[in-house]
């Protein structure tokens, strides 16, 4: 639920490999958070040809800091993106509070969801504007640090208004250098990533590690601990989570979903709650709960078959035998390249 498709807005994986790795790990749907007009063509072509690829849900080109931005320009862009066939709008950041508020007001008027980063007014501003999903963890860390009691109130409002959140926690663990390089290089699925991308990831990690001030790593660890406290407040309040490892160095298409699910279970979700978030919650956010997200007669047959029960151990989500993609059985062996 927080993918960046390959290309100028995401990691340069070969497109077919990227889609096949997603499926091989059991991911049958992707919500793209960095829109581009080419993605519309990809989505339509994939659906028309019944290609081996997850179902795509496309965010529009991002709303970002822009000197020429005005409420009128935002209104025109929203209408254009909706008419073009994008599924939702993405807010990246940089607008003033009044600009953000007007953008959300116009989006609600159009019935066009907005997902993305919290605005300058923080979690409170996103909740007041009824943003459809708040991505990432920084705004929640800040909200907890400022007033944990107020965060409890905001969390209850998020639950009441069905405002979702997608933490991308694994992305932060990697980018805040919480894992050693040798651990990352041995992750499941990493051998299927192209050699140039793996080399780029290794060089990135080495450079980041060399440049990181000695005090930074424990600060990042403390931030993650604070997010854990904010997470438990939201969980207790009934906030609904969306699941994604994000995109970037050592985020392995599809395979890193198991990492994200494991991290959220460690924070307090039960394996059932984590799996429900990855399936049913995603369908609800996309407005497709009548078609997807649960197993029932008449619903779309997008399924993943595992060799062990993930309710007993969430790590079993990685033991994929194959997927059923819109009723078509596809074994893992048909999706993966030659064993490395």
N, C-alpha and C positions, 0 to 999 in steps of 0.2 A: 504493500500500500504506500510505498514511497520509493519508487524506482526512477532512475535517470536513464533513459534509453541510450544506447551507444550512439556516438557522434559528438558534435561540438558541445552538447550539454551533458555528456556522460562519458564514462570510461570507454576507450576505443576497442571494445571487444568486437570480433567479427559477429555480425548480426545473427547469422544462423546458429553459431555456437552459443551465443548469449541466450537465445530462445530455447535451444535444446537443453542447456544446462539448467535453466529454470524448470523445465518440465521434468528432467531427470531427478530433481530434488523435490518434486511434488507441487511446484508452483504453477497453477493453471490460470492465473489472472494477475495482471500488473497495472497498478495505477501510476502513470507517468507524471512526474511533478515538474518537468521542465519542457514546456511545449514548443513545438516547431511544426511548421506546415507540412514537412515531409512525413511526420508521424501520422497525419490524417490519411495519407496515401498508403502507408504501411498497414494501418489498421484495416482499411477497406480491402486492400489486396489480400491480407491474411485471412479475413473472414470469407472473402469471395472464393478463394482457392482451397479453403480448409487446410491450410498449411500447419505443420507441426510447430505451433507457437502458442504461448499463453494468450488469453483474451486481453486486449488492450483497452484501458480507460485513460483518456488523454486530458491532461491539464493544458490550459492555453499558455501562450507565451507569458512570462511572469510580469507582474506589476512591480515596478522597482523605482528607485530614485530617478527622477526625470525632471529637469529644469522646466520643460514645457508642459508638465502635467497640470491638468485642471480637472475639476469635477466633470465638466462637459466631455473632456477627452476620455476620462475613465468610463463614462456612460456609453460613449460611442464604441470604445474598445470592447466593453462587456457584450454589447449587443452584436458586434461583429464576430467575436469569438463564439458566442452561443450559436449564431446562424451558420458559422463554418463547420459546426459539428463537434467542437470540443465538449468534454463532459463536465468540466468545472474550471474555475479560474484559480490561479496560483498567486498568492501575495508573498513576495520575497522580502520587501522591506524598503525603507527610505522615504515613505510618504509621511507627511505631517499627520497629526491626529485627526484634524478635520477632513483631510483628503481621504484617509483610511476609512473614517466613519461614513463619508459620502459614497465611497466605493462599495462598502457593505450594504448600505441602504439601497443603492441602485441594483446590486446583485439580488437582494431579497425581492425587490420589485419584479425582476425578470424571472425569478425562480431558478437562479443560476448559483450553484454553491461556490463558496470561496474556501480554499484550504491554504495553509502556509504558515509562515513564521508569525509569532505574536507581533503586534504593532508596537510603536514607541510607548503606548500607554499600557503595555504589558498584558499579562493574563487577564487582568480586570477589563482592559479595553477590548480584548478579543471576545470575552464572555458577554460584555454589554452589547457588542455589535453582532452577537450570535454567529461567529465564525464557525464554519461547519467542522473543521478539524484544525487543531493547533499542532504544528510539527515541532519536533526537537525538544530539548530538555532545558535550555538556558533560561527561558522565561519562567519556568516552574522553580528552578533553583533560586532565581532572584526573588520570586514571590514568597517562597518559604523563608528566605533570609530576611525579607522586609517585615513580614507579619504572617506567621504560620496559622494564626487563628483566622485571619482574613482569607488565607488560602483554603481553609476548610469551608468557609462560606462560598467561595468561588467554585470549589469542587462540587458542592451540593447543587449550585446553579448549573454547572456544566452537565451534571447528571440529569437534572430536570429538563434542560433544553436539548439534551442529546448532542452536546458538543463533544466530539471525539478528540483523542490525542494519539499521535504516533511518535513515540520517543526516539526511534533509531538508536537505541542504546549501544548496540554493538559498534556502530560507527564511531561513537565517542570513545569507547574503550580502545579502539584501534588508533584513532587520531590523537588521543591524549596519552598514547604510548604506555598503555597499561599491560600490554602483552610483549614478551620478548620476540625478537625476529625469528628465532628458530621455531617457536611455537606457531607463528603465523605461516611459516613456509611449509608446515606439515599439516595444515588444516585439510579436512576432507574436501575433495573437489579442486584443490588448488592446482594439481597437476594437469587438469583439463584447460586451465587458463593459458592463453597463448604466451610463448616465451618472451616476446617484447613487453607485454603487459606485466608479467611477473618480474622482469628485470626492472621495469619502471617503478614497481611497488617497492622492490628491495632498495633501490637508490633513494626513493622518497623516505623510507623509514630510516635509513642510515643518516641522511642529511638532517631529518627532524631530530633524531636522537643526539646528533653532534651539536645542533644549535640550541637544544633545550636547556635553559638555565637550571641549575641544580634544584632550585626551590619550586620549579614549575610542576614536576611530576607529582610530588605530594599534594600540591594545591589542586591539581586535577583529580587526584584520588579523593580529596576532601569534597570537591564539587560533586563527584559521583555518589559519595555517601549522603550528601545533602539531597540529591535528587531521589535517592532511595527513601528518604523520609517524606519528601513531597509525594512520591509515588504511592506510598502506603496511605497517605491522607486521601488521595484521589480514589484509590481502590476501595477504601472503606466507605467513601461517599457514593460509590456506584458509578464513577466515571467509566466510560467505555473506551477501551484501548484498541488501536489498530497496530498491525505487526509488520515491521520491515527492518532489515539491517541497514537500509540506506544504500548509498553507492559511493565507491571510492576505493582507495588502496585496501587490498586484502578483503574487500567485500566480494565474495565469490558468488556469481549469479546463481540464485536458487539455494545453494548449499548453506549460505550464511544465515538463512532463515532459522536453521536449527540452533545456531549460536544465539540469535535474538530471543527465540522462545525459551532457551535455557536460562538466559539472563533474567528474563521477566518472571520465570518461575522462582528463581532464587530471591527475587525481590518480594514475592508474596502471592503471585497468581498460582492457582492450582493448575496442574496440567490440563484439566478440562477447560478452565477459564482461558488459558493461553490458546488452546486449539479453537475454542469458540470465537475468540478475538480474531484469529487468523482466517476464519471461515465465515461464520454468521455475521460478525460485526462488519466485516468487509462488505458483505452483501447488503446489509442495512444501509451503510454509508452510501453505497452506490445506487440505492433504491431498487435493488434486485432481489430482495429477500423472498419474493414470491417465486423466483426462478432459480435461485442459487443459495448456497450457504448452509443448507441442511439437506439430509437425504430423505426424500419423500417421492412417492409416485407422481409423475408428471413434471418434475423439475429437471433442469438440465443435468445431464450425466457428466459432470466434471468431478472426477474422484481421484484419490491417490490410495494405492494399496501398499500397506507396510508389512514387513516380516515380523514385527513385534508390536505390542500394545503401547502407544505413547501415553496412555492414561496411567500406566504403571511406572513409566520412566520417560520423561519428555525427550530424552536423547534418542529414543526409538523413532522419532519423527524422521531421522536420517536414514532409516533402513527401508528405502523405497524399492519395491519390486517393479512398479510401473504405474502409469496413470491411465485413466479413462478420460479422453478429451472429447467432450460433446458426443459421448456414446461410443467413441472409437478407442479400443484397447491398444496401448502403446507400451511395450516392455522397456525397461531402462536400457537394456542392451541395444535396442534400436535407436536410442537417443544419443548415447555417448560415443565419442570417437574411440579408436583403438586404445586399449588399456595402456596407459603410459608406463 
